[in-house]
Amino acid sequence: MAKIIIIDDEPGILQVMRKLSERMGHETFAYQSGKDGMTAIQRIVPDVVVVDLRIGDMSGLEIIQRCNGQFPHIAIIMVTGYGTVESAVEAMKLGAFDYLTKPFELDDLQRTINRALSQKEPAGRFNPPTLVGDPEAEPALVSSRLIGEGSRMKEIHGIIEKIADNDSPILLEGEFGSGKQMVARAIHNRSKRNSAPFKVLDCSSLPEDLLEMELFGSPGGRGETIFRRAMGGTVFLEEINLLPHRLQSVLEGYLEDITARRMNNSLPESMDVRFVASTNKPLEEEVTEDRFREDLYYKVSVIPIQVPSLRNRQSDIPLLVDYFLERYAAMNKRSKPQVDKYAMELLESYKWPGNVSELQNTVERASAFCDDNRIRPVDLPSKISQRVEITDDENEAIVHHLPIGTTLSDFIRKQEKVFIRETLKYNEGSREKTASMLDVSIATLYRKMGLKLERDKMLSA
């Protein structure tokens, strides 16, 4: 049994991490302030400290610096939110053992604690337990569930099942926020590597020198690169299209070395990883524009997967909403809010330019603001709930409600259908007369209204 101190100013997250540590059999102490945590470190002298980067009264980096100066044998694990990876790398330079980026899986934290303790103990003395997932704790941090039952997501599920244990590099293409990291985690979780670390590095969040250090280490450094920390597991390089050109060349050589050593059965443990990359722009186009190396493109895209945007799988929105509501309810230890039908209609009709990430933020905001544990349209952001009202040019009594967030092409397409429908009614359902009046062909009329153009349906509308 080890002594572990956890410092985080978010009560829900703190409680979940404390519970996990205790279930692992460790004596655990949890604190919401840096001052209290630092006092406890000096009094208890733990084996491991898990500290959030931002804890209100002081920086996690300050705790690492002070702790490393007084107690260099303590393994410190930094927890950091999205967009602050640069500070996490700074923490590594100050002596932190490793870092985790929120949101992370409880398995990630468990593995990192086990690795920290196993490096402290003589060989064979530390035998970490294998835990069964705790349904009460996991929803607060887990972000790897691949939600969706539509045709596009079923196709991705099928691909994952086929390639889960194939070590060939995978390239995930899709817009910002479309859930590429969730797909990468699903691949890792269904593979034979699922008991080893899953490590993420965002190429857009670090300057070139820190990216190089994270990927390949620095001269005279400890060699604690992301590849070494993910040993036996998966390295996920987010937005690889933003990797500086010079580092693209180094990465191409590194991946070539991994491939050659694997084929010769001479791959060292420190290089035994699965490589997954993502891009928010088509890499083939980036190669054409000379912004991405062609040789690296072929290395990372052995297995390409297109991750659809949320507007192309809107049938999955209710499932995602329900999942996020469960997650935040568990984290805040409250009952799950209900979504009334009008609010759900707005969520399903909105086009979500920010994809799954925007939906997640919207649900979190709505669950925080709603009254009587029920989400209504008023609880949604104005760009989703508001409608622009305009009067008809011919009849001021007619008011059109135009939804904010609808793309121009979608709006025009809908208005075309309305106009064609009214023209059909004027011509008593004659498609030939309607096409002639609109100066379009019958084929164009069918295409604009969809393949299943039904006269009776049009007349009764």
C-alpha positions in Angstrom: 0.0 0.0 0.0 1.3 3.4 -1.0 0.5 6.9 0.3 -1.1 9.2 -2.4 -2.0 12.8 -2.2 -4.5 14.3 -4.7 -4.9 18.0 -5.2 -7.7 19.4 -7.4 -10.2 22.3 -6.8 -13.0 20.5 -8.7 -14.9 18.5 -5.9 -16.4 16.0 -8.3 -13.1 15.2 -10.1 -11.3 15.1 -6.8 -13.8 12.6 -5.3 -13.6 10.3 -8.3 -9.8 10.2 -8.3 -9.7 9.7 -4.5 -12.2 6.8 -4.8 -10.1 5.1 -7.6 -6.9 5.4 -5.5 -8.6 3.9 -2.5 -10.0 1.0 -4.5 -6.5 0.3 -5.7 -5.6 -0.3 -2.0 -3.7 2.9 -1.3 -3.9 5.3 1.6 -5.3 8.4 0.0 -5.5 12.1 1.0 -7.5 14.6 -1.0 -7.3 18.4 -0.9 -9.0 21.2 -2.8 -6.4 23.9 -2.3 -2.7 24.0 -3.1 -1.8 25.4 0.3 -3.5 22.5 2.2 -2.0 20.0 -0.3 1.5 21.4 0.2 1.2 21.3 3.9 0.0 17.7 3.7 3.0 16.8 1.5 5.4 18.1 4.0 3.7 16.2 6.9 2.9 12.9 5.1 5.7 12.7 2.6 3.7 10.5 0.1 4.8 8.2 -2.6 2.8 9.8 -5.3 1.2 13.3 -5.7 -1.5 13.9 -8.3 -2.0 17.6 -8.8 -4.1 19.7 -11.2 -2.3 22.5 -13.1 -4.8 25.1 -12.0 -6.0 24.9 -8.4 -7.0 28.5 -7.6 -4.7 29.5 -4.8 -1.5 28.4 -6.4 -0.1 26.8 -9.6 0.5 23.1 -9.9 3.9 24.0 -11.4 4.8 25.7 -8.1 3.9 22.6 -6.2 6.0 20.5 -8.5 9.0 22.8 -8.1 8.7 23.0 -4.3 8.0 19.3 -4.0 10.9 18.3 -6.2 13.3 20.5 -4.3 12.4 19.1 -0.9 11.3 15.5 -1.7 12.8 14.5 -5.1 11.8 10.8 -4.5 8.0 11.7 -4.8 6.5 10.8 -8.2 4.3 13.7 -9.3 1.5 13.3 -11.9 0.3 16.5 -13.4 -3.4 16.8 -14.5 -4.1 19.5 -17.1 -7.0 20.6 -19.1 -7.2 20.8 -22.9 -5.1 23.6 -24.4 -2.6 23.7 -21.5 -0.3 20.9 -22.7 2.6 23.4 -23.0 2.4 23.8 -19.2 2.3 20.1 -18.8 5.5 19.7 -20.8 7.0 22.4 -18.6 6.0 20.3 -15.6 8.0 17.4 -17.1 11.0 19.6 -17.3 10.6 20.6 -13.6 10.6 16.9 -12.7 7.1 15.6 -12.9 6.8 11.8 -13.6 4.0 12.1 -16.2 0.9 14.1 -17.1 -2.7 13.4 -18.0 -4.9 15.7 -20.1 -8.6 16.2 -19.2 -10.8 14.5 -19.9 -9.1 11.2 -19.3 -10.1 7.6 -18.5 -9.8 6.2 -15.0 -7.8 3.5 -16.6 -5.2 6.1 -17.7 -4.9 7.4 -14.1 -4.7 3.9 -12.7 -1.9 2.8 -15.2 0.1 6.0 -14.5 -0.1 5.6 -10.8 1.0 1.9 -11.1 3.9 2.8 -13.4 5.0 5.5 -10.9 4.9 3.1 -8.0 6.5 0.2 -9.9 9.5 2.4 -10.7 9.9 3.2 -7.1 9.8 -0.4 -5.8 12.4 -3.1 -6.3 11.5 -5.6 -9.0 8.7 -8.0 -8.0 7.6 -6.1 -4.8 4.7 -4.1 -6.3 1.9 -6.1 -7.9 -0.9 -3.6 -8.7 -4.5 -5.0 -8.7 -6.7 -5.3 -11.7 -9.8 -3.3 -11.1 -13.3 -3.8 -12.4 -15.0 -0.6 -13.6 -17.0 1.2 -11.0 -20.3 2.4 -12.5 -20.6 5.2 -9.9 -17.2 6.7 -10.5 -16.4 6.2 -14.2 -18.9 8.5 -15.9 -17.2 11.6 -14.3 -14.0 11.2 -16.4 -14.6 8.7 -19.2 -14.6 10.2 -22.6 -13.8 7.2 -24.8 -17.3 5.8 -25.5 -18.0 5.9 -29.1 -21.7 7.1 -29.2 -23.8 6.5 -32.3 -26.1 4.1 -34.0 -26.5 5.8 -37.4 -25.2 4.2 -40.6 -22.0 6.3 -40.5 -21.1 5.3 -37.0 -22.0 1.7 -37.6 -19.5 1.7 -40.5 -16.8 3.1 -38.2 -17.6 0.4 -35.5 -17.2 -2.2 -38.2 -13.8 -0.8 -39.3 -12.6 -0.7 -35.7 -13.6 -4.4 -35.1 -11.5 -5.4 -38.2 -8.4 -3.3 -37.5 -8.3 -3.2 -33.7 -5.3 -5.6 -33.4 -3.6 -4.5 -36.6 -0.5 -2.4 -35.7 -0.5 -0.5 -39.0 -0.6 3.4 -38.6 -4.1 4.8 -38.7 -5.2 8.3 -40.0 -8.4 9.8 -38.8 -9.7 12.6 -41.0 -12.5 14.9 -39.9 -13.5 18.4 -38.8 -12.5 20.0 -35.4 -14.6 18.6 -32.6 -16.0 15.7 -34.7 -14.8 13.1 -32.1 -11.6 11.8 -33.6 -10.0 11.3 -30.2 -13.0 9.2 -29.2 -12.5 7.0 -32.3 -8.8 6.7 -31.4 -9.6 5.7 -27.9 -12.1 3.2 -29.1 -9.5 1.6 -31.3 -7.1 1.4 -28.4 -9.7 0.0 -25.9 -10.7 -2.8 -28.3 -7.1 -3.8 -29.1 -4.7 -6.1 -27.4 -2.8 -3.0 -26.2 -5.7 -1.8 -24.0 -3.9 -2.5 -20.7 -1.0 -0.2 -21.7 -1.1 3.6 -21.9 -3.0 5.8 -24.4 -1.0 9.0 -24.8 -2.2 12.1 -26.7 -0.1 14.9 -28.2 -1.8 17.9 -29.9 0.4 19.3 -32.6 -1.5 22.7 -32.5 -0.9 23.3 -28.8 2.9 23.4 -28.5 5.7 25.5 -30.1 8.2 23.6 -32.3 10.9 23.1 -29.7 8.6 21.6 -27.1 6.9 19.4 -29.7 10.4 18.1 -30.7 11.2 17.4 -27.0 7.9 15.5 -26.5 8.3 13.4 -29.6 12.0 12.8 -29.7 13.6 14.0 -26.5 16.3 16.5 -26.0 20.1 16.1 -26.0 21.3 15.1 -22.6 17.6 14.7 -21.4 16.0 11.9 -19.6 14.6 10.5 -22.8 11.0 10.6 -21.5 9.3 11.1 -24.8 5.7 10.4 -25.5 6.7 7.2 -27.2 8.5 5.9 -24.1 5.6 6.8 -21.8 3.2 5.0 -24.1 5.3 1.9 -24.2 3.2 -1.1 -25.3 0.2 1.2 -25.9 -0.9 3.8 -28.3 0.4 7.2 -29.3 -2.3 9.6 -30.7 -0.9 12.6 -32.6 -3.8 15.1 -32.9 -3.9 17.5 -35.9 -0.7 16.1 -37.5 -1.3 18.5 -40.5 0.0 21.3 -38.1 3.3 19.5 -37.4 6.2 21.7 -38.5 7.8 20.6 -41.7 11.2 20.0 -40.1 9.6 17.6 -37.5 7.6 15.9 -40.3 11.0 14.7 -41.7 12.2 13.4 -38.3 8.9 11.7 -37.6 8.9 10.0 -41.0 12.4 8.5 -40.2 11.2 7.4 -36.7 8.2 5.6 -38.1 10.3 4.0 -40.8 12.7 2.7 -38.1 9.7 1.3 -36.1 8.4 -0.5 -39.2 11.8 -2.0 -40.1 12.6 -3.2 -36.6 9.1 -4.7 -36.2 9.5 -6.6 -39.5 12.9 -7.9 -38.3 11.6 -8.8 -34.8 14.1 -6.5 -33.3 11.7 -3.8 -31.9 12.8 -2.6 -28.4 10.0 -2.1 -25.8 10.6 1.6 -25.8 9.5 1.8 -29.5 6.7 -0.8 -29.2 3.6 1.5 -29.8 0.7 1.8 -32.1 0.6 5.1 -34.0 -2.6 6.9 -34.7 -2.8 10.4 -36.1 -5.7 12.8 -36.9 -6.1 15.8 -39.2 -8.8 18.4 -39.6 -7.8 19.0 -43.3 -7.5 16.3 -46.0 -3.8 15.4 -45.9 -3.8 14.5 -49.6 -4.7 18.2 -50.4 -2.0 19.3 -47.9 0.6 17.2 -49.8 -0.6 18.8 -53.1 -0.1 22.3 -51.6 3.3 21.3 -50.4 2.4 21.8 -46.7 2.8 18.1 -45.8 5.5 15.7 -46.7 4.3 13.0 -49.2 6.5 10.3 -47.7 5.1 10.9 -44.2 1.6 11.0 -45.6 2.0 7.4 -46.9 3.5 6.3 -43.6 0.6 7.6 -41.4 -2.3 6.8 -43.7 -2.0 3.0 -44.1 -5.5 2.7 -42.6 -7.6 5.9 -43.3 -10.9 6.5 -41.4 -13.2 9.4 -42.2 -14.9 10.6 -39.1 -18.2 12.3 -40.0 -19.3 15.7 -38.8 -22.3 15.9 -36.4 -24.5 17.5 -39.0 -24.0 14.3 -41.1 -25.2 12.1 -38.3 -27.9 14.1 -36.6 -29.9 11.0 -35.6 -27.1 10.4 -33.0 -27.8 13.7 -31.2 -30.3 12.3 -28.7 -27.9 9.5 -27.8 -25.0 12.0 -27.3 -27.2 14.4 -25.3 -28.2 11.5 -23.0 -24.6 10.4 -22.6 -23.3 13.9 -21.7 -26.2 14.4 -19.3 -25.4 11.2 -17.5 -21.7 12.2 -17.3 -22.3 15.6 -15.8 -24.9 14.3 -13.4 -22.5 11.7 -12.1 -19.7 14.2 -11.8 -21.9 16.7 -9.9 -23.6 14.0 -7.9 -27.1 15.0 -8.9 -30.0 13.4 -10.8 -29.9 13.5 -14.6 -31.9 16.4 -16.1 -34.6 15.7 -18.6 -34.8 17.5 -22.0 -38.3 18.6 -23.0 -39.3 17.8 -26.6 -39.0 21.5 -27.8 -35.5 21.8 -26.6 -34.6 18.4 -28.2 -36.1 19.5 -31.5 -33.9 22.6 -31.4 -30.8 20.5 -30.6 -31.6 18.1 -33.5 -32.3 20.8 -36.0 -29.2 22.9 -35.3 -26.2 22.3 -37.6 -23.4 22.2 -35.0 -20.5 23.9 -36.7 -18.4 23.0 -33.7 -19.5 19.3 -33.9 -19.6 17.0 -30.9 -17.4 19.4 -28.8 -20.0 22.2 -29.3 -22.8 19.8 -28.4 -21.0 18.7 -25.2 -20.4 22.3 -24.1 -24.1 23.1 -24.8 -25.3 20.2 -22.7 -23.0 21.1 -19.8 -24.2 24.7 -19.9 -27.9 23.7 -20.1 -27.6 21.2 -17.3 -26.1 23.9 -15.1 -28.7 26.6 -15.9 -31.9 24.6 -16.0 -34.6 24.8 -13.4 -36.5 21.9 -11.9 -34.0 19.6 -13.4 -35.6 20.0 -16.8 -33.8 21.5 -19.9 -36.1 23.9 -21.9 -35.3 26.1 -25.0 -34.6 29.0 -22.7 -31.6 27.1 -21.2 -30.0 26.7 -24.6 -27.6 29.3 -26.1 -29.4 32.0 -28.1 -27.9 30.9 -31.4 -29.7 27.6 -31.0 -32.9 28.7 -29.3 -33.6 32.0 -31.1 -35.3 32.3 -34.4 -35.3 35.3 -36.7 -38.8 36.4 -37.6 -39.5 38.1 -41.0 -42.8 39.1 -42.5 -43.9 37.9 -46.0 -43.5 40.5 -48.7 -47.0 39.7 -50.1 -48.8 39.1 -46.9 -47.7 40.8 -43.7 -49.8 38.5 -41.6 -47.5 35.6 -42.6 -44.4 35.3 -40.4 -41.4 33.1 -41.4 -39.2 31.8 -38.6 -35.7 31.3 -39.8 -33.4 29.2 -37.5 -30.0 30.7 -36.6 -27.3 28.2 -37.4 -28.8 26.9 -40.6 -26.3 27.0 -43.5 -27.2 29.1 -46.5 -27.4 26.1 -48.8 -29.8 24.3 -46.5 -32.0 27.4 -46.2 -32.1 27.9 -50.0 -32.9 24.2 -50.5 -35.8 24.3 -48.1 -37.2 27.5 -49.6 -37.0 25.9 -53.1 -39.1 23.0 -51.8 -41.7 25.4 -50.4 -41.8 27.3 -53.7 -42.1 24.1 -55.8 -44.8 22.7 -53.5 -46.9 25.9 -53.9 -46.4 25.9 -57.6 -47.5 22.3 -57.8 -50.7 23.1 -55.9 -51.3 26.1 -58.2 -51.0 23.7 -61.2 -53.2 21.1 -59.5 -50.4 18.6 -59.1 -49.2 18.7 -62.8 -45.4 18.2 -62.7 -45.1 18.9 -66.4 -46.8 22.4 -66.0 -44.9 23.1 -62.8 -41.5 22.3 -64.5 -42.5 24.5 -67.5 -43.6 27.4 -65.2 -40.3 27.2 -63.2 -38.3 26.8 -66.4 -36.6 23.6 -65.2 -36.6 20.0 -66.5 -38.7 17.3 -65.0 -35.5 15.6 -63.8 -34.4 18.8 -62.1 -37.8 19.1 -60.4 -37.5 15.5 -59.1 -34.0 16.1 -57.9 -34.8 19.3 -56.0 -37.8 17.6 -54.3 -36.1 14.3 -53.7 -36.4 11.0 -55.5 -39.8 10.2 -53.9 -42.0 12.9 -55.3 -45.6 12.0 -54.5 -48.4 14.0 -56.1 -50.9 13.2 -53.4 -48.5 14.2 -50.7 -47.7 17.5 -52.4 -51.4 18.3 -52.9 -52.3 17.6 -49.3 -49.4 19.6 -47.9 
